Amino acid sequence: MADKQAVIVLAGEAGQGIQSIESMLVGILKKDGFNVFATKEYMSRVRGGVNSTEIIISENPVRAFREKIDLFIPLNQNSIERLKGRISGETAILGDSTQVKHEKLINVPFQRIASEFGNVIFSNTVAVGSICGILGVNEEILYSHVKSKFTAKGDEIADKNLKAASSGYAIGRELKNNGIIKISVKKNSSIEGHLLLSGTDAIALGALSGGCDACFAYPMTPGSGVFTAMASMEHKAAIAVEQAEDEICAMNMALGASYAGASSMVSTSGGGFALMVEGLSLAGMIETPVVVHLAQRPGPATGLPTRSQQGDLNLAVYSGHGFFPRAIYAPGTVKEGFELAALAFETADKFQSPVFVLSDQYFVDSYYNMPISEFHEIKYEKHIIETKPGYKRYQLTRDGISPRGVPGFGSGFVCADSDEHDEEGRITEDLDGVRNSMVEKRMKKAALIKEAALEPVITGAKDYSRLIVSWGSNFNAIEEALSIVNDPKTAFVHFPQVYPLPKSTAEILAQAKEIIDIEQNETGQFADLIKLETGIDIKKRVLKYNGMPFSVEEIVKVLK
């Protein structure tokens, strides 16, 4: 009988090619009809340490991190020590006994086999072949994928890798046929046309669909992925992508582009965003739209630079001096990443304000297959007018939104000033008149953004008495845990927009007799925000802050 799913984990030191194995395997497995999910955890170093990648194959869609390991391939002894807490009696351990020692080890001489083809570097391809043999992958798909990956390096290298994959495949089939490794997951031919997307891909593609035509950044893990994805599409999408000398410059370049009429974006992480805050306040004062992709990682300071945490919600909500309107979206799924990144540009453009897309390392580095039908074309509108003589950039209007002009489009003069200004954009010291009017103008826009806030997503029981509250990348783990526990009185409310909160928040929470907040930070920042805005104090808080995401098993324990 086939299992519903199998969790495969590969681990080794930086430089041993773990990511190469992952990229090959995921492509092969998806092509052969397996639902796949992959995520990674890695140390902040170029060599040494222990990096690991988890690949889940499943009969049904799978989209969340699991604690258990069914098949473990450690490439060095440190990997065993690092992940020993996840090894159970049901875990099959496949490794080279010259490199790894464990009482359950199934010896596969990866290095000796690779050396027969001229170089131990082929060990990774042997490992890929072995896993494919165990899982019963179609050999032609395996060889076609390996050939396409290595052809650019020359026929000799491609041929040696094909032989290494074939040797590994034969070993894997033998282990399977002899009953030494018992893993069998059904394939699903209907996923052949599915997209394989990461959180990084989703945000980058969503930004383009929302009309982004300028992206600026200074590299910082884990926010760099979106920036490099945008750079890879720069010429095809006809957008401007620029690596600035620092984050201060990146934000100011984005504002300059936006002032000139571009839909601009910055991508960064907590420490980098801290340098952007003065520019963010400038955006608030000159009412210039900008989208900020803020990929969270554990702090304070450099903290754990390659790990995951939901610790920057307060930073996004309260950053800047003085008050100015903003919206903050936090996608929980790849689909939401695409849709909310696009929506961020529409919101920023419409309300002439900064808008955040708040992700984290786990979200941007995880990926899974999805039907292309889950995505739809997004139509966007540039809220820019052609100016006329006498144009007032900050004209006082009933709703607080002034007609937005840009230099060169029309005959009007477009003036902007970082000081408080009058309707034309010129500096003012009129405290009781102009100053009060401009503050009230910005407050009106904040009220409109709250009025347009996205409704929460509720899954599980409709007539619930227990309610799980969460946001961001916890979504898939909680949803899968809910389906396992199947409690008729438990529901889960996910907030794709975390600020400002929708007006329905208090009503949704009030229905529950028991509320449990689940977050990846030390204090429960979102629960605190809910209390501030609704007066409802969520006392039960399940908090995790070791840099790792919540697993499905952890959430199941909470629900039980």
Helices and strands as residue ranges (DSSP letters): E 5-14, H 18-31, E 35-41, E 48-58, E 71-74, H 77-82, G 84-86, E 92-95, E 105-107, H 110-116, G 120-122, H 123-135, H 139-150, G 151-153, H 155-177, G 189-191, E 195-198, H 199-209, E 214-217, H 224-232, H 234-237, E 240-243, H 247-259, E 264-269, H 270-286, E 290-296, H 313-318, E 327-329, H 334-351, E 354-360, H 361-365, E 367-370, G 372-374, I 431-435, H 436-451, E 457-460, E 466-471, G 472-474, H 475-485, E 490-495, E 497-499, H 505-510, E 514-519, H 525-534, E 540-543, H 552-559
